[in-house]
Amino acid sequence: MGPIPVLLGEYGFVFPELGVELKSSLRLSVRRYGVDFAATWTAKGRNTTDNANSVGAEVGIGSDGVSLSLDVTYLNQRFYLPIILSVTYDLEAALWTMVW
């Protein structure tokens, strides 16, 4: 099986005074006869030149369910926690997760 094609679009804002970068992305991929969409938010540390500190969250919805992924990087150590909220397509669960 070869690589899975992905269409990715990103848009971001940088607030240098606060040291925060907010980025949203929309990912469309064909996987198991379904479509996946994801929204991502990332905040990076102010005094880091090599992106050593950051906090991020991603909400994904697709034919295989709804997921929330938390990503924390501190002193170049990455902690990634994927949480499966639903194993079926549930738009209401995805919307409430984004609001939360």
C-alpha positions as CSV (number, residue, x, y, z in Angstrom):
1,M,0.0,0.0,0.0
2,G,1.4,3.4,-1.0
3,P,1.2,6.7,0.7
4,I,-2.2,8.2,1.4
5,P,-2.9,11.5,-0.4
6,V,-3.7,14.5,1.9
7,L,-4.9,18.0,1.1
8,L,-3.8,20.4,3.8
9,G,-4.6,24.1,4.3
10,E,-3.2,26.2,7.1
11,Y,-3.8,29.8,8.3
12,G,-2.1,31.4,11.3
13,F,-1.7,34.6,13.3
14,V,1.5,35.5,15.2
15,F,1.4,37.8,18.2
16,P,5.0,38.7,18.9
17,E,4.2,40.8,22.0
18,L,2.5,37.9,23.7
19,G,4.8,35.2,22.2
20,V,1.8,33.3,20.9
21,E,1.2,31.7,17.5
22,L,-2.4,30.6,16.7
23,K,-2.7,28.3,13.8
24,S,-5.7,26.6,12.3
25,S,-5.6,23.9,9.7
26,L,-8.0,21.9,7.7
27,R,-6.9,18.4,6.5
28,L,-8.8,16.4,4.0
29,S,-7.6,12.9,3.4
30,V,-9.0,9.7,1.9
31,R,-8.8,6.9,4.4
32,R,-10.9,3.9,4.5
33,Y,-13.6,5.3,2.3
34,G,-14.0,8.3,4.5
35,V,-13.1,11.9,4.9
36,D,-11.3,13.5,7.9
37,F,-11.4,17.1,9.1
38,A,-9.2,18.5,11.8
39,A,-8.8,21.9,13.6
40,T,-5.5,22.7,15.4
41,W,-4.5,25.4,17.9
42,T,-0.9,25.9,19.0
43,A,0.7,28.4,21.4
44,K,4.5,28.6,21.5
45,G,6.7,30.0,24.2
46,R,8.0,33.6,24.1
47,N,11.7,33.2,24.7
48,T,12.4,30.1,22.7
49,T,14.4,30.2,19.5
50,D,14.1,26.6,18.6
51,N,10.4,26.1,19.5
52,A,11.3,24.2,22.7
53,N,8.1,25.0,24.5
54,S,4.6,24.7,23.0
55,V,1.0,23.6,23.8
56,G,-1.4,22.4,21.2
57,A,-4.8,20.7,20.8
58,E,-6.4,19.2,17.7
59,V,-10.0,18.1,17.2
60,G,-10.6,15.6,14.4
61,I,-13.8,14.2,13.0
62,G,-14.2,11.6,10.3
63,S,-15.9,8.3,9.3
64,D,-13.9,6.5,12.1
65,G,-15.1,8.8,14.9
66,V,-14.2,11.9,16.9
67,S,-10.8,12.4,18.5
68,L,-9.1,15.0,20.6
69,S,-5.3,15.2,20.6
70,L,-3.3,17.2,23.2
71,D,0.4,18.0,22.4
72,V,2.7,19.6,24.9
73,T,6.4,20.3,24.3
74,Y,8.6,21.4,27.2
75,L,12.4,21.6,27.0
76,N,12.4,19.6,23.8
77,Q,10.4,16.8,25.4
78,R,7.2,16.0,23.6
79,F,4.1,14.6,25.3
80,Y,1.3,13.6,23.0
81,L,-2.1,12.3,24.3
82,P,-4.7,11.1,21.8
83,I,-8.2,10.7,23.2
84,I,-11.0,8.9,21.2
85,L,-14.3,10.6,22.1
86,S,-16.5,8.6,19.8
87,V,-16.0,5.6,17.5
88,T,-18.8,6.7,15.1
89,Y,-19.3,9.9,13.2
90,D,-20.9,12.3,15.7
91,L,-20.9,16.0,14.6
92,E,-22.5,17.2,17.9
93,A,-19.6,15.6,19.9
94,A,-17.0,17.3,17.7
95,L,-18.7,20.7,18.0
96,W,-19.0,20.5,21.8
97,T,-15.3,19.4,22.0
98,M,-14.3,22.5,20.0
99,V,-16.4,24.8,22.3
100,W,-14.9,23.2,25.3
